[in-house]
Amino acid sequence: MSLQDDNKAIVGRWFTDFWGETCDLSVVDEIAAPDMLLKYSLHEPRRGHDDIKAFMTDFRAAFPDLQFDGTADLIAEGDYVVGQWEGGGTHSGPAFSDFLVGGLPAATGRKMHFTGTTVLRLKAGKIVEEIGLDDGVTALTQLGLIRAN
């Protein structure tokens, strides 16, 4: 297999095991670099295994049905892999205050469903950074944190 195929396989596993229907946090230790950067427009940037695991633990507690799925084949070039996705969930858990524009009280029942594109950089078989551009305006509007005009 080529470097690009290897990297696509690693990212495919990350999307399935970390962002998929169920989250196996052990995947963070296995395929993320110790100082991995996770950065999306909705949340504060996260760095390192413990910070990334804490983020996902809190996110999934607040949105127990959280799930993201790929919507196109992964594209790889050199150390980079790009993926398109859609996903979301229902806020039926505890209060959640990780959004940059505010937080939610416990169990609002509000649903979010949005899309995005993510660029991941790998080095020596480990994910070094995941930087995503998501449709945060849609998610935040659905959650009632911003108003549509």
N, C-alpha and C positions, 0 to 999 in steps of 0.2 A: 504494500500500500504506500501511497505517497504521503508526504507531510500534510498536504491538504486533506486527504482522506482520513488520516489519523486525527487531525484537529477537528474535523466534522464529526467524527465518532465521539470524541470527548465532549464536544458541545451538545451533541444530541443526547448524550447521557445526562449532562447537566440540566438541559431543558426538561427531560423526563423525570429525573430523580429529585431535582431541587424545585423546579417551577411547576411540575405536573400535578396530577390529582392528589397524590400523597407526597410528602416531603421526607426524604431520608437524609437527615443532616450529616450523616457520615460521609456523604459524597463531597462535602466541603473539605474535609481533611484529605480525602483521596485525590481530588483533581483540581482543587484551587490552590494557588500559590499562597504561602503563609501571609503575605501582605497584599492579597488580592484587593482591588478596588471595585466596588459595586456602586454604580452611580446612575440614578434615574431622576427625571425632573420633579417627580412627586415627593421625593424623600431626600433627607440629608444623605450625603455620600457615606458609605460604610467601607471600612478597611479592616482586613484581617479576618481570620476564621471565627474568632469569638464574636466580633461585632456583626458579621454577616449572619451567623447562626442566631444571635439575639434578635436581629431584625426579622428574620423569617419566622422565628418562634412567636414573636408578638403579632406579626402580620397574620399568620395563620390562626392564632387564638382569636383575633378580632373578626377574621373572615374565614370560618372553618371550612367553607366550600371553595376557597380560593383555588383557582386553576388557570393555567395558561397553556395554550396549544400553538404549535407552529402552523402557519398558514401558507408556507411556500418552502421549497427545498432550500437547504442551507447553501450559502455561497462561501467559498474559501479561496483565499489568495495569501500565500506566504504564511505569516503568523496570525492572520486575521480570519475570523468566521463571522458572517452576517446572517441573522435570522429575522424573519417577520413572524409576528404572533398576534393572538387575540386572547383575551381572558378577562377574569374578574371574579367577583364573588359577592356574597351577601354579608353585611355587617350584623352578625347575630351574637357576637361575643363581647368581650370586655371593651371598655373605652380604648380608643386608639388615637394617639396624638403625634404620630410620626409624619403626617403630611406637612409640607412646608407652609401651607396656608391655614393650618388649624387642625383641630382634632374632633373626634366624635365621642359623644357620651356612650355608655354601654348599650348594646343591642338595639340600634336604631331600626334595623330591618331594611335599611337602604341597600340597593343593589348597584353595582358598578360593572360595566362591560365596556372595554376599550381595546385599542390596538396599539401596536408599536413596532419598532425596528431596533434591533440590538446588535452592537458590534462587540465582539469578544476578541481579546488578544491573548495568545498562548505563547508560552516559552517552555521548552523542554517538557512538553506534555502536561503542563499545568496552566490553568486559566489565571492570567495575571490581572486582567481587567475586563469588566463587563459594563459597557456604557450604552445606555438605551435612551432612545427618544420615543416617548410614549404620548398618547393623546390624553394628557393629564387634565386638560380643560373639560373633556367629556366626563372623565371619572369624577372630578371634583364637583361638576355641575350635578351629576347623578346623585352624589352623596350629600348635596345641599351645602357644600362649603363655599361655593361661588355661585353667583346668579347669572343666568344667561339673559342677555338684553333682547 
